[in-house]
Amino acid sequence: MATDLRVLRQDDWDEWYDTLLRAFGGVPEPAEERALFRELTQTDRSLGAWDDDTCVGTAGAFRFRLTVPGGAAVPAAGVTMVSVAATHRRRGVLTSMMRRQLDDVRSWGEPLAVLTASEPAIYGRFGYGVGTFHVNAEIDTSRVRLSVPPGTDDVRLRYASPADVLGACEAVYARLVPRRAGMLARLPGWERLWLLDPESERDGASPLQCVLAERDGETVGYARFRIKPGWEPAGPRGTVVLQDLEALDAAAHAALWRFLFDIDLTSRVSTRGRPVGEGWQHLVSDIRRCSLLVRDSLYVRPVDVGAALEARAYQAPVDVVLDVEDVFCPWNTGRWRLTGDTKGASCARTEDAADLALSVRELGSAYLGGVTLDALAAAGRVRELRPGALAEASLAFASTAAPWLPHGF
């Protein structure tokens, strides 16, 4: 059965979005959340698959700038809202949308496509490799203590309305974006995502709260969270449900985490999507009682191998020829000579003998520095063709701080 694949029209958005929601279980979203995503959807970068007059497939691609090793903000297509109606499985709908979307991304001149996967098994065949991880934690604050650095007591904390201080929080976030690979520069409108607070999605917790960290009148950090009360025969067992926390320095970071640990009538901090190796993980007295769970996060796909590899810096000098296989985007297939260091890089096609062989999926995994080429080689996913090339390239591709995606899309 043939389907018609076309760019989304504004008048078709409601049916398109309802198709997406049904594919994810059919639970209606709160009105304010639906309204915001209607505003954020870039219809000229979104696709719908139609069977006669019925929408049976959806896919979008936000226009983002992604921080890469070295601090550059690189254009990247944020693949999102991908779904196929259960009535149209195994008919090539998803493949046709992925094909058209990657062709579009290339035509837009964006060297990277990135996504978060509801089902990781789906996207490897289209060249996406997991490039970042995050940490979930359930911290027993009745048993875990923090050892804070000097200067923590110099940070002033104060409660504020999340809406009233949104600008100050976004200014802190914007200063942090160039510091860590994987972070997204937020486009206008995205800041409102953090103020969505429907009662139906609080799971018994309080409305959203916010605390600012200040020093000499300057905002140097913030935490947004909810409190979920709980009681046992022995006393209070409330939970601090952390939504997000950002800080410009170690003292502000420690002050905010200490505050969360010390909130009255609580004995646990629950948090999702934090960076691997974040500072608080090295301040706690007992890491085992923090119940860390590492999960996959951002999937990365080079759409233009040469431009993508040139866009980032490398933490050690590198001169290596990569033999890249890319079945889905064959324009990337072939040998590429990459030369670079901390100041920048060049990458061009070459006829020289290859030093390493890998697919574009492995290149995507290694791109932000969160997955090493050495680890991929140990799994048989990267082949060393010149002795010593693997160690050289693996060191160069690595990132000093674990890359991190701060929020989904």
C-alpha positions in Angstrom: 0.0 0.0 0.0 1.6 3.3 -1.1 1.7 6.3 1.2 2.1 10.0 0.3 5.1 11.6 2.1 5.0 15.3 2.2 6.1 18.4 4.2 3.7 19.2 7.0 1.1 21.9 6.4 0.1 24.0 9.4 -3.6 23.1 8.9 -2.7 19.4 9.3 -0.8 19.8 12.5 -3.6 18.6 14.9 -4.1 15.3 13.0 -0.4 14.9 12.6 0.2 15.4 16.4 -2.7 13.2 17.3 -1.1 10.4 15.2 2.1 10.9 17.2 0.3 10.8 20.6 -1.6 7.7 19.6 1.7 5.9 18.7 3.0 6.8 22.2 0.0 5.3 24.0 -2.8 7.8 23.2 -2.8 9.7 26.5 -3.8 13.3 25.9 -1.3 15.9 26.8 -2.2 18.9 29.0 -3.5 21.8 26.9 -0.6 24.1 27.8 2.0 21.4 26.7 0.2 20.8 23.5 0.0 24.5 22.7 3.7 25.0 23.4 4.7 22.1 21.1 2.4 23.5 18.4 4.4 26.7 18.6 7.8 24.9 18.6 7.1 22.6 15.7 8.9 23.8 12.6 6.4 22.6 10.0 8.7 23.3 7.0 11.2 20.8 8.6 8.5 18.2 9.5 7.1 15.3 7.4 3.9 13.4 7.4 3.0 10.1 5.7 -0.5 10.0 4.5 -2.7 7.1 3.4 -5.4 8.8 1.4 -6.7 11.4 3.9 -5.3 9.7 7.1 -2.0 10.6 8.7 -0.1 7.3 9.4 3.5 8.6 10.0 5.2 11.6 11.6 8.8 13.0 11.8 10.3 16.4 12.6 13.7 18.0 12.7 14.3 21.0 15.0 16.9 23.5 14.0 19.5 23.3 16.8 23.1 24.3 17.5 25.0 21.6 19.4 28.2 22.1 21.4 31.0 19.9 20.2 34.5 19.2 21.7 36.4 22.5 21.5 33.3 24.6 22.3 32.0 25.3 18.8 28.2 25.4 18.3 27.5 23.3 15.3 24.2 23.2 13.3 22.4 20.0 14.0 19.0 18.6 13.0 17.2 17.5 16.2 15.1 14.5 14.9 11.9 14.3 16.9 8.2 13.3 16.9 8.9 10.1 14.9 6.0 7.6 14.7 4.3 5.1 12.5 0.7 4.1 13.0 0.3 0.5 14.2 -1.9 -0.2 11.2 1.0 0.6 8.8 3.9 -1.4 10.3 6.4 -3.2 8.0 5.5 -1.2 4.9 8.6 1.0 4.7 7.0 4.1 6.1 9.7 4.7 8.7 12.5 4.0 6.2 11.0 6.4 3.7 10.8 9.2 6.3 14.3 8.6 7.4 15.5 8.6 3.8 13.8 11.9 3.0 14.8 13.5 6.3 18.5 12.8 5.9 18.4 14.0 2.3 16.8 17.2 3.6 19.3 17.7 6.4 22.1 17.4 3.9 20.4 20.0 1.6 20.1 22.4 4.6 23.9 22.2 5.1 23.6 20.7 8.6 26.5 18.2 9.2 24.8 16.4 12.1 21.5 14.8 13.0 20.8 13.9 16.6 17.9 12.2 18.4 16.8 10.6 21.7 15.4 7.1 21.1 12.3 5.7 22.6 13.5 2.3 21.3 17.3 2.3 20.7 17.1 -0.8 18.4 15.3 1.2 15.8 17.9 3.8 14.7 21.2 2.0 14.3 20.3 0.9 10.8 19.9 4.5 9.8 23.4 5.3 11.1 22.7 6.7 14.5 25.1 5.7 17.3 24.7 6.4 21.1 27.0 9.4 21.8 26.1 10.5 25.3 24.9 8.9 28.6 23.2 10.3 31.6 22.7 9.4 35.3 19.5 8.8 37.2 19.8 8.7 41.0 17.7 8.0 44.1 19.8 9.5 46.9 19.1 8.5 50.5 19.8 11.8 52.1 19.1 10.4 55.6 22.3 8.4 55.2 24.4 10.4 52.7 26.3 13.5 53.6 28.1 16.1 51.4 31.6 17.4 51.9 31.5 20.8 50.3 34.4 22.9 48.9 35.7 26.2 50.3 33.4 29.1 49.3 30.2 27.2 49.6 29.0 29.3 52.6 29.6 32.5 50.6 26.8 31.6 48.2 23.4 33.1 49.1 20.3 31.1 48.3 16.8 32.4 47.9 13.4 31.1 46.8 11.9 32.8 43.8 8.9 32.2 41.5 10.1 30.1 38.5 8.4 32.4 36.1 9.8 35.6 37.6 13.4 34.4 37.4 13.3 32.5 34.1 15.5 35.1 32.4 18.2 34.8 35.1 18.1 31.0 34.9 18.4 31.0 31.1 21.4 33.4 31.3 23.2 30.9 33.6 22.3 28.0 31.2 23.6 30.0 28.2 26.9 30.6 29.8 27.3 26.8 30.4 26.4 25.7 26.9 29.9 26.2 25.4 31.6 24.4 28.3 30.3 20.8 27.6 29.9 18.9 24.4 26.3 17.7 23.8 24.6 20.8 25.2 22.0 22.6 23.1 21.7 26.3 22.7 18.1 27.0 23.5 16.1 28.7 20.7 13.4 31.2 21.6 10.4 29.5 23.1 12.3 26.5 24.5 12.8 28.2 27.9 9.0 27.9 28.5 9.3 24.1 28.5 10.8 24.4 32.0 7.7 26.2 33.3 5.2 23.6 32.2 3.7 22.4 35.5 0.3 20.6 35.0 -1.0 19.1 38.2 -1.8 15.9 36.3 1.9 15.2 35.7 3.2 15.9 39.3 2.4 12.5 40.7 1.4 14.0 44.0 4.3 16.4 44.2 4.1 20.2 44.9 3.9 22.8 42.2 7.3 23.7 40.7 9.7 25.5 43.1 12.9 27.4 42.3 15.9 28.5 44.4 18.6 30.9 43.0 22.2 30.8 44.0 23.7 34.3 44.2 27.1 35.8 44.9 27.7 39.6 45.1 24.3 40.2 43.6 24.9 37.9 40.6 23.0 34.8 39.8 25.5 31.9 39.7 23.1 29.0 39.7 19.6 27.7 40.2 17.6 24.6 41.0 14.0 23.8 40.0 12.3 21.0 41.9 9.1 19.7 43.5 8.5 18.2 46.9 6.5 15.0 47.2 5.4 14.5 50.8 5.5 11.1 52.4 5.0 9.7 55.9 5.9 6.5 57.6 5.2 5.4 61.2 8.7 6.5 62.1 8.3 9.9 60.7 8.5 12.0 57.4 9.8 10.4 54.3 9.3 13.1 51.7 11.2 13.2 48.3 12.8 16.1 46.6 12.1 15.6 42.9 14.8 17.6 41.1 13.8 18.9 37.6 17.1 20.7 36.7 20.1 22.3 38.4 22.8 24.4 36.8 25.7 26.3 38.4 28.6 28.3 37.1 31.2 27.2 39.7 31.9 24.5 42.2 30.8 26.4 45.3 27.4 27.3 43.8 27.0 23.7 42.6 27.7 22.4 46.2 25.5 25.0 47.8 22.5 24.0 45.7 23.0 20.3 46.3 23.4 20.8 50.0 20.2 22.8 50.1 18.4 19.9 48.3 19.8 17.4 50.8 18.7 19.5 53.8 15.1 20.3 53.0 12.9 19.6 56.0 10.6 16.5 56.1 12.5 14.8 53.2 14.8 11.9 53.2 15.5 11.4 49.5 16.5 13.3 46.4 15.2 11.8 43.1 16.8 13.1 39.9 16.9 12.1 36.2 19.2 12.9 33.3 22.2 14.3 35.2 25.8 14.3 33.7 28.1 11.4 34.1 30.7 12.4 36.7 28.9 15.5 37.8 30.5 17.2 40.8 28.0 16.1 43.5 28.9 12.5 42.7 32.3 13.2 44.2 31.0 15.1 47.2 28.8 12.4 48.7 29.9 10.2 51.6 28.4 7.0 50.2 27.9 6.7 46.4 26.3 3.3 46.8 23.3 4.9 48.6 22.8 7.2 45.7 21.6 4.2 43.5 23.1 5.5 40.3 21.7 4.2 37.0 23.5 5.1 33.7 21.3 5.3 30.7 21.8 6.1 27.0 20.8 9.6 26.0 21.7 11.4 22.7 22.2 9.5 19.5 24.5 11.1 16.9 24.6 10.7 13.1 27.2 12.5 10.9 25.3 13.6 7.8 28.4 15.2 6.2 31.4 13.3 7.5 34.0 15.8 6.4 32.1 18.9 7.7 31.3 17.2 11.0 34.8 16.1 11.7 36.2 19.6 10.8 33.7 21.3 13.1 35.2 20.0 16.3 38.6 20.2 18.0 40.7 17.3 19.2 42.4 17.0 22.6 45.6 15.6 21.1 47.2 15.9 17.7 45.8 13.5 15.2 46.6 12.6 11.6 44.6 9.5 10.6 42.8 8.1 7.5 39.3 6.8 8.3 37.7 4.3 5.9 34.0 5.0 6.6 31.1 2.8 5.5 27.7 4.5 5.2 25.1 2.3 3.5 22.2 4.7 4.1 24.0 7.9 3.1 26.5 6.6 0.5 27.9 10.1 -0.1 29.9 9.6 3.2 31.4 6.2 2.2 35.1 6.2 1.5 38.4 7.3 2.9 38.8 10.6 4.8 42.0 12.1 6.1 41.5 13.8 9.4 44.2 16.1 10.8 43.6 18.2 13.9 44.5 19.3 17.4 43.0 21.6 20.1 42.9 24.5 17.7 40.8 22.9 15.0 40.9 20.3 12.2 40.6 19.6 8.5 39.0 16.6 6.9 39.0 15.7 3.2 38.7 12.8 0.9 41.9 10.9 0.2 43.2 8.0 -1.8 45.8 7.2 0.9 45.7 3.9 2.7 43.3 3.7 5.6 44.4 3.6 9.2 41.1 2.8 10.8 37.9 1.3 9.4 34.5 1.9 10.9 30.9 2.6 10.0 29.2 6.0 10.3 27.3 4.6 13.3 30.6 4.1 15.3 31.8 7.5 14.1 28.6 9.1 15.6 29.1 7.3 18.9 32.7 8.6 19.1 32.0 12.1 17.8 31.3 13.9 21.1 34.0 12.1 23.0 31.7 10.1 25.3 32.4 6.7 23.7 36.0 5.9 22.9 37.2 4.4 19.7 39.2 2.0 21.8 36.0 0.6 23.4 34.4 0.3 20.0 37.4 -1.6 18.7 37.2 -3.9 21.7 33.7 -4.7 20.5 34.9 -5.4 17.0 33.2 -2.3 15.7 36.4 -0.4 14.7 39.3 -2.1 12.9 42.9 -0.9 13.2 44.7 -1.1 9.9 47.9 0.8 10.9 49.5 -0.2 14.2 49.2 2.7 16.7 46.4 4.5 14.8 43.8 3.4 17.3 45.5 4.7 20.3 46.3 8.0 18.6 42.7 8.6 17.3 41.0 7.3 20.5 42.9 9.9 22.6 42.3 12.7 20.2 38.5 12.0 19.9 38.0 11.9 23.7 36.5 14.7 25.7 37.8 16.0 29.0 34.2 16.2 30.4 31.6 13.6 29.6 29.3 15.0 26.9 25.8 15.6 28.2 22.4 16.3 26.7 20.6 18.6 29.2 17.0 18.0 28.0 15.1 16.0 25.5 13.3 17.3 22.5 
